[in-house]
Amino acid sequence: MADFRFIHASDLHLGRRFAAMPEDIRPHLAEARHGAIPRLAAAARAAQAAHVLIAGDLFDTPTPSPRVLVQALNALGAEDGLTWWVLPGNHDSLGAEALWAEVASRAPANLRLLDKAEPAEMVPGVWLLPAPLPRKFPGYDLTAWMATAETPHGALRIGLAHGAVRSFDEEDARASEVIPPDRAETARLDYLALGDWHGQVALGPRTRYSGTPERDGFRHEGRGLCLAVTLTAAGAAPQIESIETGLYHWQDTALPLLPGQDATRALHEALPEGRAARRDHLLRLRAEGRTTLAGRAELEAAGRDVGPDFGYFELDTSALGTEHELSDLDAIDRAGALRLAAERLAAAAEDGDADGRARAVASAALNRLYGLLREGDA
């Protein structure tokens, strides 16, 4: 048979609300998730693939709004020449009976809902072995059946599952759900397409997590991705290519500082080039190390200046220590009540016998006092 090509994707989480993000960016992030559908279709066409496998969590909740559900099905149905194979995951398990009944009643002709753990023939000579989640926490390894599943001799076997391949806690009550990392070998799979982990991970030559096609947090940096997979023959190693599909670039970067260092320059050196492109960039800078009161004030002012360039910008100074130099205290006041208050706050911030919270409060108060006086002098 000819080479069989398909796209492996997962974790679209359509309808995600992004409650932890600022209100003005939330609708843009939600729309970017919907836009992952045509971008996956474009990746499929570029790879000359006619099939897209969604390894779980097409929807973010078991109760997406009618608008999210209907518009998703419309977008899937609009991609002529593609077949979408959709596996229920832990966010949208088969326990959401109303959801999948609605999907079944409205499904476009090119959508295949994988709601049973049984082989499904994709095209002649290619069989898909899906492991849909019956509920959010199934309590057992849903891929176990693949090892004894019968398919025609010489046929390509593709596993599709959603879940973890490792438990980090020996007493974890969900350890029985863990997918064995050698499942592709024990089930004679030519490829095992996994979802749940939002970054791309290779677990041997035949097993991959595709990652989400549109990032949704700082845990996995960069833009969203999918995988283009080519199978040439039963037993042959798959050819796998990573394809960028994300609109927004997420980045979490440490910004180490030293006293006397030009904090403003350090911040600008950490920023991506091209101010116009920053609109689709979500950046969190975590300042760490130590700086002076003046350095901190300059850093925060620089952060306020560049922040509007970005889709989202956060300057986190919670781990940044402050050295209180005499010149900084002189800038507050050389004598009088303000100078006395500043000295007391500086002493409290550096008191090794005080608890960490008390020192942090004193340091924050001194930083605030310095900042207010600088604003007043501006």
C-alpha positions, 0 to 999 in steps of 0.5 A, a space after each residue: 500500500 502507499 504511504 499513509 500520512 496523518 496529523 496527530 493533535 490533541 488538547 484543543 480545549 475549545 471553550 477555555 475561559 482563561 480566568 487567570 488572565 487579564 480580562 482584555 486578553 481572554 477573548 483573544 486567547 479563546 478565539 485563538 483556540 478555535 482558530 487552531 482548527 483551520 490551522 490544523 487543516 492547513 498543516 494537514 494539507 501541507 503534509 498531504 494528509 487526509 486525516 487528523 487524529 484528535 487524542 482527547 480534550 477537543 472541548 475544555 469542559 463537558 458542558 461547552 456553550 452551544 456557540 462553542 460546540 456548534 462553531 467547532 463542528 461548523 469549522 471541522 465540517 468546512 474542511 473538505 477532504 479531511 476526516 477528523 477522528 475525535 477521541 473523548 479525553 478527561 475534560 470531555 469524557 464519555 460521561 458527558 452524555 449530553 455533549 456527545 449526543 449533541 455532537 452525534 446529532 450535529 456531526 458533519 460527514 467528515 467527523 468520526 467520533 471514537 466512543 468505543 474501544 474497538 478497532 476502526 478501519 480508517 482506510 483499507 489496510 489502516 486500523 485505528 485502536 482508540 481508547 476513549 475515556 468513559 469518565 474523567 478518572 477511569 481507574 484502569 489502563 484504557 490501552 490494555 485491550 490494544 495488546 490483544 486486538 485483532 486486525 488483518 495481517 500486514 495492516 497498519 495499527 495506530 493507537 489513540 489514547 489520552 492520559 499519563 505514561 508515568 506516575 510520580 507518586 508510588 501511593 498515587 490512587 490513579 497509578 492504575 490508569 497509567 499507560 505503559 510507555 512500551 504499549 506501542 511494542 506490546 500492542 504491535 502498534 506502528 504508532 501510538 498517538 497520545 494526548 493529555 500532556 500539552 508539550 511534545 514528548 517522544 517516548 521511544 520511536 513509535 510513541 508521541 505526545 503531540 502537545 496542544 496546537 495552541 498554547 494555554 499557559 507558561 508551562 510549555 513555552 513557544 507556539 502550539 504544535 502538532 505532528 505530521 506522521 507518515 507510516 510506510 509499512 507495518 513494522 517500519 519506523 514512523 516518519 514524524 515531523 513537528 509543525 507549528 500551529 499556534 498563534 500566540 507565543 508563550 514565554 517565561 524567562 528568568 531575569 537575573 540581576 546584580 547590584 550596580 547592573 543596568 536593570 533597564 538594559 537587562 530588561 530590554 535585552 530579554 525582550 523579543 525583537 520586533 515591537 510589532 510582533 510582540 502583539 502575539 507574544 505573552 511574556 512573563 519576566 521573573 526578576 531574581 537576584 538583587 538590585 538597589 532601590 533605584 535599580 528596582 524603580 528603573 526596572 519597574 518603570 521600564 516594564 510599564 513602558 514596554 508592557 503595552 507592546 505585548 498581548 500579555 506582559 508580566 514583570 514578577 519581582 517577588 524573588 528580587 532582593 533589594 540592597 539599600 544603599 546610602 545614596 538610595 536612602 538619601 534620595 528619599 530624604 537626608 534627614 527628618 521623618 521620611 529618612 527615619 522611616 526609610 532607615 527603620 524599614 531598611 533595618 527591618 528588611 535586613 533583620 536576619 532574626 525576623 521571619 521572611 514575611 516581615 522582611 518582605 513586607 518591610 522591603 515592599 514598603 520601602 520600595 513603595 516609598 522610594 517609588 512614590 517619591 520618585 513619581 512626585 519628583 518626575 
